[in-house]
Amino acid sequence: MKYVFIAFLISLQCATAHAGTATTDSLTFAQAETLLLARNREIQAAQRAVEGLRADGISAAQRPNPTLSLSVTSINPDHSNAGKYWDKPLDNIIRLDQTIEGGDKRDLRMKAAESAIHAGQEDAMDMIRQQRLALASSYYGLLLAQEKEDINRQSAALYGKSILASELRLKTGDISPTELSRLQVEALRAENDARQSLAEKEKAWQALAYLIGAERQNTPMRASGPWPEAVSTVDHEIESLLAQRPDVRAAQARVEMANARRAQARALLKRDVSVGVQYEHYPPDARNTVGVGVSFPLMANYQYQGEIQRAESDYGAALEAQEQVRAQALTEIRTTRSDLDAAADRLQRYRSDILAKAGKSAAAAEFAYSRGAISLLDLLDARRTLKAVQLEAASASYDYARALAAWTLFTNKL
């Protein structure tokens, strides 16, 4: 995992380098991903968290510092002897103490810190997965909003042409004023739909801009890439998919960390011994002497029951959290595959059959109305049906694109 994360950091640096030259006015999905990896604030925060955990690892690996103490005793305030300080009858003591940890406490701290770093790295990878999924939703959401605007604009333009033609037909008596009024009402509704889709597009590109760190851009952003083509997907072993999920791996790392901290708590029962040596200078009789000392806690009143019970509780909570994450991941994987199959089937029906039939039906209605073969209500119904089918087909493309992105993130390692 360490080398995987290092490789990922290198890819982030490359993305940052390419992001400086990428334009945000018109983006392909690949360009948006490059900007996401380089500028996304949530990803950057996850990286900072890993750096902090690494700093904690440095602290955990340190041994206790020695303690140097200097003291002077046997001071008589009523007498002051002349002469050099070192020859005065003062008891000068220089002492050095070093604590020696028992119970492999340092190794256990290091193990817990390594597990914490591992969990933090997996959290960072999972954050990237989540942000890439959010990017797919926002990018294809913008593409959907653009397509809806185009459909509504085309509809409004068609009604505009129809009104011009109907005004001429009204003068010749081919249609009644009521029919022209109905067309004008439908034209106004189509224009309202076009304005609403413009507002939706504005919201969509603002959401995308935040993800890629371009929210200060004033000019509208446009998704220039196509919808993803329908592809055949391969079934994967559920356990293999779970094993490569970063949130599942992070939960496992936290179990290992809690287990190491549980061992740390038990190691508190192993006494830390403090060993000291000292040099003593006390003229005139005992000018220079040396000594050694050992100290250790007696644990007569407290045996760290609270710390041990807390560590046991945290370990149990970590195991339960791991099971919860696995259950959620399993449900998400199965739901995503189900959504992908349903979206692919729906998209296939629209692209291969429904769109073509709706287009032919609308074209036939336009021709028939121009010859006076059908009523205005039949024409309007055909137009509404075509517009609804076009919007539904665009929504089907969005649903498939998002489901495919989610499934790809599940089945491909980051």
RODO-2510 file (C-alpha; in nm, 4 decimals, decimal comma):
residues 414
     n   res          X          Y          Z
     1     m     0,0000     0,0000     0,0000
     2     k     0,2888     0,2349     0,0734
     3     y     0,4171     0,2103    -0,2832
     4     v     0,0666     0,2459    -0,4281
     5     f     0,0180     0,5692    -0,2352
     6     i     0,3599     0,6984    -0,3452
     7     a     0,2701     0,6248    -0,7073
     8     f    -0,0553     0,8091    -0,6564
     9     l     0,1254     1,1139    -0,5163
    10     i     0,3453     1,1166    -0,8264
    11     s     0,0326     1,1095    -1,0437
    12     l    -0,1063     1,4030    -0,8430
    13     q     0,2096     1,6008    -0,9093
    14     c     0,1787     1,5261    -1,2811
    15     a    -0,1857     1,6312    -1,2717
    16     t    -0,0886     1,9566    -1,1007
    17     a     0,1675     2,0249    -1,3726
    18     h    -0,0850     1,9630    -1,6512
    19     a    -0,3582     2,1580    -1,4727
    20     g    -0,1690     2,4813    -1,5226
    21     t    -0,2146     2,4552    -1,8989
    22     a    -0,5743     2,3250    -1,9012
    23     t    -0,8545     2,5619    -2,0016
    24     t    -1,1778     2,5583    -1,8059
    25     d    -1,4005     2,7217    -2,0693
    26     s    -1,4546     2,3957    -2,2591
    27     l    -1,3639     2,0719    -2,0847
    28     t    -1,3456     1,7087    -2,1752
    29     f    -1,3993     1,4617    -1,8931
    30     a    -1,0274     1,3728    -1,8907
    31     q    -0,9338     1,7404    -1,8526
    32     a    -1,1832     1,7777    -1,5696
    33     e    -1,0282     1,4789    -1,3915
    34     t    -0,6830     1,6340    -1,4236
    35     l    -0,8079     1,9560    -1,2663
    36     l    -0,9889     1,7627    -0,9944
    37     l    -0,6742     1,5802    -0,8835
    38     a    -0,4714     1,9008    -0,8872
    39     r    -0,7132     2,1495    -0,7300
    40     n    -0,9889     1,9740    -0,5375
    41     r    -0,9922     2,1001    -0,1794
    42     e    -1,1246     1,7796    -0,0239
    43     i    -0,8434     1,5790    -0,1823
    44     q    -0,5862     1,8319    -0,0654
    45     a    -0,7259     1,8172     0,2893
    46     a    -0,6979     1,4371     0,2846
    47     q    -0,3338     1,4675     0,1793
    48     r    -0,2646     1,7089     0,4652
    49     a    -0,4213     1,4613     0,7069
    50     v    -0,1807     1,1903     0,5891
    51     e     0,1124     1,4268     0,6377
    52     g    -0,0036     1,4900     0,9941
    53     l    -0,0248     1,1162     1,0627
    54     r     0,3274     1,0720     0,9333
    55     a     0,4432     1,3395     1,1757
    56     d     0,2686     1,1454     1,4534
    57     g     0,4621     0,8393     1,3403
    58     i     0,7903     1,0257     1,3875
    59     s     0,6849     1,1170     1,7409
    60     a     0,5790     0,7607     1,8201
    61     a     0,9205     0,6217     1,7241
    62     q     1,1119     0,8380     1,9700
    63     r     1,2583     0,7028     2,2918
    64     p     1,2276     0,9034     2,6164
    65     n     1,4827     1,1816     2,6447
    66     p     1,7417     1,1630     2,9252
    67     t     1,7105     1,4120     3,2094
    68     l     2,0056     1,6151     3,3351
    69     s     1,9736     1,7709     3,6779
    70     l     2,2066     2,0062     3,8647
    71     s     2,1698     2,0751     4,2352
    72     v     2,3594     2,2430     4,5185
    73     t     2,2922     2,1518     4,8839
    74     s     2,4510     2,2084     5,2254
    75     i     2,4273     2,5831     5,1788
    76     n     2,4745     2,7717     5,5039
    77     p     2,3280     3,1223     5,4661
    78     d     2,4973     3,2412     5,7875
    79     h     2,8495     3,1735     5,6717
    80     s     3,0215     3,2810     5,3580
    81     n     3,3635     3,1343     5,2939
    82     a     3,6014     3,3260     5,0826
    83     g     3,7837     3,1649     4,7970
    84     k     3,6938     2,9828     4,4820
    85     y     3,3457     2,8391     4,4434
    86     w     3,4690     2,4844     4,3729
    87     d     3,6611     2,4817     4,7054
    88     k     3,3680     2,5947     4,9208
    89     p     3,1946     2,3353     5,1444
    90     l     2,8940     2,3026     4,9133
    91     d     2,7456     1,9758     4,7992
    92     n     2,7363     1,9993     4,4156
    93     i     2,5497     1,7164     4,2404
    94     i     2,5285     1,6476     3,8696
    95     r     2,2841     1,3677     3,7803
    96     l     2,1768     1,2028     3,4546
    97     d     1,8597     0,9879     3,4422
    98     q     1,7314     0,7746     3,1549
    99     t     1,3918     0,6042     3,1441
   100     i     1,3910     0,2552     2,9947
   101     e     1,0447     0,1557     2,8745
   102     g     0,9201    -0,1907     2,9519
   103     g     0,6737    -0,4060     2,7629
   104     d     0,7946    -0,3055     2,4105
   105     k     0,6001     0,0191     2,4389
   106     r     0,7982     0,1924     2,1640
   107     d     0,7439    -0,0919     1,9159
   108     l     0,3728    -0,0934     1,9952
   109     r     0,3512     0,2842     1,9481
   110     m     0,5226     0,2516     1,6123
   111     k     0,2884    -0,0298     1,5067
   112     a    -0,0173     0,1739     1,6009
   113     a     0,1213     0,4794     1,4186
   114     e     0,1925     0,2758     1,1048
   115     s    -0,1631     0,1430     1,1089
   116     a    -0,2940     0,4977     1,1523
   117     i    -0,0873     0,6143     0,8536
   118     h    -0,2170     0,3203     0,6500
   119     a    -0,5750     0,4084     0,7448
   120     g    -0,5141     0,7743     0,6559
   121     q    -0,3746     0,6812     0,3160
   122     e    -0,6768     0,4637     0,2459
   123     d    -0,9043     0,7470     0,3594
   124     a    -0,7285     0,9740     0,1104
   125     m    -0,7788     0,7176    -0,1655
   126     d    -1,1456     0,6841    -0,0708
   127     m    -1,1833     1,0612    -0,0771
   128     i    -1,0449     1,0581    -0,4298
   129     r    -1,2960     0,7872    -0,5234
   130     q    -1,5806     0,9932    -0,3810
   131     q    -1,4662     1,3126    -0,5514
   132     r    -1,4211     1,1358    -0,8850
   133     l    -1,7745     1,0035    -0,8529
   134     a    -1,8945     1,3539    -0,7673
   135     l    -1,7049     1,4812    -1,0719
   136     a    -1,8792     1,2296    -1,2982
   137     s    -2,2148     1,3360    -1,1562
   138     s    -2,1385     1,7076    -1,1991
   139     y    -1,9699     1,6831    -1,5394
   140     y    -2,2418     1,4703    -1,6960
   141     g    -2,4979     1,6795    -1,5101
   142     l    -2,3634     1,9806    -1,6976
   143     l    -2,3729     1,7840    -2,0225
   144     l    -2,7348     1,6918    -1,9484
   145     a    -2,8246     2,0546    -1,8738
   146     q    -2,6626     2,1618    -2,2023
   147     e    -2,8572     1,8999    -2,3951
   148     k    -3,1824     1,9993    -2,2255
   149     e    -3,1190     2,3619    -2,3155
   150     d    -3,0552     2,2658    -2,6796
   151     i    -3,3777     2,0630    -2,6911
   152     n    -3,5815     2,3434    -2,5369
   153     r    -3,4228     2,6040    -2,7649
   154     q    -3,4974     2,3932    -3,0710
   155     s    -3,8548     2,3503    -2,9529
   156     a    -3,8926     2,7253    -2,8985
   157     a    -3,7460     2,7961    -3,2424
   158     l    -3,9859     2,5485    -3,4035
   159     y    -4,2821     2,7198    -3,2418
   160     g    -4,1496     3,0533    -3,3614
   161     k    -4,1459     2,9308    -3,7203
   162     s    -4,4908     2,7803    -3,6792
   163     i    -4,6320     3,1091    -3,5558
   164     l    -4,4923     3,2951    -3,8567
   165     a    -4,6428     3,0383    -4,0926
   166     s    -4,9731     3,0374    -3,9044
   167     e    -5,0021     3,4144    -3,9201
   168     l    -4,9845     3,3895    -4,2988
   169     r    -5,2397     3,1071    -4,3021
   170     l    -5,4687     3,3120    -4,0772
   171     k    -5,4743     3,5894    -4,3366
   172     t    -5,5807     3,3407    -4,6031
   173     g    -5,8429     3,1850    -4,3754
   174     d    -5,6753     2,8411    -4,3512
   175     i    -5,6756     2,8482    -3,9694
   176     s    -5,8803     3,0155    -3,7015
   177     p    -5,7553     3,2807    -3,4554
   178     t    -5,8019     3,0231    -3,1770
   179     e    -5,5426     2,7921    -3,3336
   180     l    -5,2945     3,0782    -3,3610
   181     s    -5,3531     3,1677    -2,9969
   182     r    -5,2888     2,8099    -2,8921
   183     l    -4,9633     2,8087    -3,0872
   184     q    -4,8586     3,1346    -2,9225
   185     v    -4,9299     2,9907    -2,5766
   186     e    -4,7210     2,6822    -2,6557
   187     a    -4,4430     2,9058    -2,7861
   188     l    -4,4378     3,1012    -2,4595
   189     r    -4,4248     2,7770    -2,2613
   190     a    -4,1362     2,6558    -2,4763
   191     e    -3,9519     2,9826    -2,4159
   192     n    -4,0043     2,9482    -2,0405
   193     d    -3,8649     2,5953    -2,0554
   194     a    -3,5594     2,7255    -2,2419
   195     r    -3,4977     2,9936    -1,9794
   196     q    -3,5370     2,7381    -1,6991
   197     s    -3,2869     2,5050    -1,8647
   198     l    -3,0425     2,7960    -1,8890
   199     a    -3,0682     2,8451    -1,5125
   200     e    -3,0147     2,4732    -1,4567
   201     k    -2,7045     2,4857    -1,6745
   202     e    -2,5723     2,7758    -1,4666
   203     k    -2,6123     2,5713    -1,1475
   204     a    -2,4520     2,2680    -1,3099
   205     w    -2,1351     2,4447    -1,4194
   206     q    -2,1025     2,6175    -1,0830
   207     a    -2,1119     2,2764    -0,9102
   208     l    -1,8469     2,1455    -1,1490
   209     a    -1,6353     2,4583    -1,1032
   210     y    -1,6174     2,4050    -0,7266
   211     l    -1,4972     2,0465    -0,7673
   212     i    -1,2110     2,1467    -0,9960
   213     g    -1,1209     2,4647    -0,8064
   214     a    -1,2447     2,7069    -1,0736
   215     e    -1,5326     2,8681    -0,8847
   216     r    -1,3854     3,2172    -0,9322
   217     q    -1,4199     3,1881    -1,3066
   218     n    -1,6776     3,4333    -1,4382
   219     t    -1,7257     3,2944    -1,7876
   220     p    -1,9611     2,9962    -1,8297
   221     m    -1,8050     2,6539    -1,8378
   222     r    -1,9014     2,4002    -2,1021
   223     a    -1,8704     2,0221    -2,1070
   224     s    -1,7364     1,9423    -2,4524
   225     g    -1,7060     1,5664    -2,4197
   226     p    -1,9578     1,3142    -2,5557
   227     w    -2,1716     1,0751    -2,3582
   228     p    -1,9884     0,7502    -2,2829
   229     e    -2,0633     0,4675    -2,5212
   230     a    -2,2483     0,1659    -2,3878
   231     v    -1,9967    -0,1079    -2,3070
   232     s    -2,0313    -0,4649    -2,1942
   233     t    -1,9341    -0,5149    -1,8309
   234     v    -1,7772    -0,8198    -1,6725
   235     d    -1,8959    -0,9692    -1,3473
   236     h    -1,6421    -0,9568    -1,0651
   237     e    -1,6046    -1,1598    -0,7517
   238     i    -1,7674    -0,9637    -0,4710
   239     e    -1,4898    -1,0411    -0,2240
   240     s    -1,2252    -0,9135    -0,4647
   241     l    -1,4194    -0,5898    -0,5115
   242     l    -1,4532    -0,5495    -0,1354
   243     a    -1,0823    -0,6177    -0,0852
   244     q    -0,9806    -0,3323    -0,3143
   245     r    -1,2249    -0,0777    -0,1736
   246     p    -1,0223     0,1906     0,0090
   247     d    -1,2874     0,2444     0,2778
   248     v    -1,2851    -0,1291     0,3584
   249     r    -0,9041    -0,1308     0,3729
   250     a    -0,9110     0,1775     0,5958
   251     a    -1,1503     0,0026     0,8350
   252     q    -0,9153    -0,2983     0,8494
   253     a    -0,6202    -0,0696     0,9220
   254     r    -0,8145     0,0867     1,2089
   255     v    -0,8785    -0,2568     1,3547
   256     e    -0,5029    -0,3180     1,3461
   257     m    -0,4412     0,0209     1,5048
   258     a    -0,6943    -0,0485     1,7821
   259     n    -0,5353    -0,3869     1,8450
   260     a    -0,1914    -0,2267     1,8755
   261     r    -0,3281     0,0324     2,1178
   262     r    -0,4922    -0,2460     2,3163
   263     a    -0,1487    -0,4068     2,3476
   264     q    -0,0102    -0,0644     2,4462
   265     a    -0,2632    -0,0390     2,7275
   266     r    -0,1713    -0,3827     2,8563
   267     a     0,1969    -0,2900     2,8344
   268     l     0,1350    -0,0170     3,0921
   269     l     0,1454    -0,2961     3,3514
   270     k     0,5098    -0,3467     3,2574
   271     r     0,7087    -0,1048     3,4696
   272     d     0,9275     0,1632     3,3169
   273     v     1,2629     0,1702     3,4930
   274     s     1,4525     0,4926     3,5378
   275     v     1,8309     0,4461     3,5683
   276     g     2,0489     0,7327     3,6907
   277     v     2,4155     0,8107     3,7480
   278     q     2,5487     1,1067     3,9417
   279     y     2,8666     1,2893     4,0214
   280     e     2,8982     1,4630     4,3595
   281     h     3,1544     1,7225     4,4651
   282     y     3,1595     1,8114     4,8386
   283     p     3,4853     1,9556     4,9744
   284     p     3,6783     1,9374     5,1887
   285     d     3,6230     1,5773     5,3074
   286     a     3,4505     1,4000     5,0179
   287     r     3,5681     1,5981     4,7211
   288     n     3,4519     1,3732     4,4375
   289     t     3,2159     1,0784     4,4518
   290     v     2,9946     0,8962     4,2033
   291     g     2,6685     0,7102     4,2462
   292     v     2,3994     0,5150     4,0625
   293     g     2,0274     0,4801     4,1217
   294     v     1,7232     0,2951     3,9958
   295     s     1,3568     0,3962     4,0340
   296     f     1,0309     0,2349     3,9257
   297     p     0,6605     0,2724     4,0074
   298     l     0,5111     0,0410     4,2696
   299     m     0,1577     0,0403     4,1236
   300     a     0,0163     0,0056     4,4707
   301     n    -0,2988     0,2093     4,4082
   302     y    -0,3797     0,1824     4,0376
   303     q    -0,3130    -0,0797     3,7709
   304     y    -0,4376     0,1115     3,4621
   305     q    -0,7758    -0,0617     3,4595
   306     g    -0,9389     0,2391     3,2908
   307     e    -0,6869     0,2573     3,0059
   308     i    -0,7103    -0,1174     2,9442
   309     q    -1,0909    -0,1212     2,9434
   310     r    -1,0998     0,1817     2,7134
   311     a    -0,8610     0,0139     2,4691
   312     e    -1,0707    -0,3042     2,4720
   313     s    -1,3828    -0,0991     2,4018
   314     d    -1,2129     0,0851     2,1147
   315     y    -1,0999    -0,2453     1,9665
   316     g    -1,4547    -0,3809     1,9782
   317     a    -1,5858    -0,0603     1,8202
   318     a    -1,3277    -0,0886     1,5420
   319     l    -1,4400    -0,4446     1,4665
   320     e    -1,8033    -0,3360     1,4543
   321     a    -1,7156    -0,0386     1,2326
   322     q    -1,5313    -0,2726     0,9971
   323     e    -1,8365    -0,4940     0,9629
   324     q    -2,0562    -0,1893     0,9063
   325     v    -1,8266    -0,0546     0,6329
   326     r    -1,8132    -0,3948     0,4621
   327     a    -2,1919    -0,4249     0,4730
   328     q    -2,2373    -0,0741     0,3307
   329     a    -1,9785    -0,1380     0,0606
   330     l    -2,1417    -0,4680    -0,0332
   331     t    -2,4813    -0,3009    -0,0621
   332     e    -2,3360    -0,0146    -0,2651
   333     i    -2,1582    -0,2505    -0,5052
   334     r    -2,4688    -0,4585    -0,5671
   335     t    -2,6894    -0,1512    -0,6017
   336     t    -2,4465     0,0103    -0,8435
   337     r    -2,4344    -0,3007    -1,0615
   338     s    -2,8131    -0,3179    -1,0619
   339     d    -2,8360     0,0520    -1,1517
   340     l    -2,5830     0,0039    -1,4318
   341     d    -2,7734    -0,2868    -1,5861
   342     a    -3,1041    -0,0998    -1,5650
   343     a    -2,9533     0,2212    -1,7075
   344     a    -2,7862     0,0335    -1,9942
   345     d    -3,1110    -0,1412    -2,0839
   346     r    -3,3083     0,1845    -2,0689
   347     l    -3,0511     0,3721    -2,2782
   348     q    -3,0451     0,0945    -2,5374
   349     r    -3,4228     0,1138    -2,5847
   350     y    -3,4159     0,4912    -2,6302
   351     r    -3,1229     0,4958    -2,8704
   352     s    -3,2286     0,1993    -3,0817
   353     d    -3,6051     0,2386    -3,0945
   354     i    -3,7945     0,5033    -2,9009
   355     l    -3,6108     0,8134    -3,0270
   356     a    -3,6391     0,7107    -3,3913
   357     k    -4,0091     0,6314    -3,3664
   358     a    -4,0847     0,9561    -3,1833
   359     g    -3,8956     1,1511    -3,4483
   360     k    -4,0816     0,9820    -3,7333
   361     s    -4,4153     1,0365    -3,5622
   362     a    -4,3432     1,4066    -3,5088
   363     a    -4,2221     1,4522    -3,8679
   364     a    -4,5387     1,2828    -3,9976
   365     a    -4,7553     1,5056    -3,7791
   366     e    -4,5772     1,8194    -3,9033
   367     f    -4,6354     1,7135    -4,2634
   368     a    -4,9971     1,6172    -4,2019
   369     y    -5,0755     1,9458    -4,0268
   370     s    -4,9180     2,1466    -4,3070
   371     r    -5,1626     1,9714    -4,5433
   372     g    -5,4577     2,0181    -4,3111
   373     a    -5,4900     1,6448    -4,2480
   374     i    -5,4764     1,6648    -3,8666
   375     s    -5,5822     1,9163    -3,6052
   376     l    -5,3593     2,1534    -3,4136
   377     l    -5,4136     1,9515    -3,0957
   378     d    -5,2723     1,6416    -3,2682
   379     l    -4,9701     1,8402    -3,3822
   380     l    -4,9066     1,9813    -3,0355
   381     d    -4,9400     1,6368    -2,8844
   382     a    -4,6814     1,4973    -3,1275
   383     r    -4,4409     1,7808    -3,0502
   384     r    -4,4791     1,7351    -2,6760
   385     t    -4,4216     1,3635    -2,7117
   386     l    -4,1033     1,4144    -2,9150
   387     k    -3,9698     1,6709    -2,6696
   388     a    -4,0473     1,4463    -2,3723
   389     v    -3,8756     1,1505    -2,5396
   390     q    -3,5688     1,3617    -2,6215
   391     l    -3,5441     1,4812    -2,2613
   392     e    -3,5925     1,1280    -2,1291
   393     a    -3,3229     0,9980    -2,3637
   394     a    -3,0834     1,2651    -2,2360
   395     s    -3,1673     1,1670    -1,8779
   396     a    -3,1073     0,8018    -1,9685
   397     s    -2,7629     0,8951    -2,1022
   398     y    -2,6875     1,0778    -1,7755
   399     d    -2,8041     0,7856    -1,5604
   400     y    -2,5906     0,5434    -1,7585
   401     a    -2,2836     0,7706    -1,7530
   402     r    -2,3038     0,8100    -1,3759
   403     a    -2,3676     0,4399    -1,3119
   404     l    -2,0808     0,3428    -1,5425
   405     a    -1,8446     0,5837    -1,3631
   406     a    -1,9422     0,4393    -1,0243
   407     w    -1,8970     0,0809    -1,1433
   408     t    -1,5619     0,1649    -1,3022
   409     l    -1,4398     0,3129    -0,9748
   410     f    -1,5437    -0,0084    -0,7971
   411     t    -1,3811    -0,2471    -1,0433
   412     n    -1,0606    -0,0574    -1,1241
   413     k    -0,7950     0,0129    -0,8641
   414     l    -0,7084     0,3801    -0,8187
***
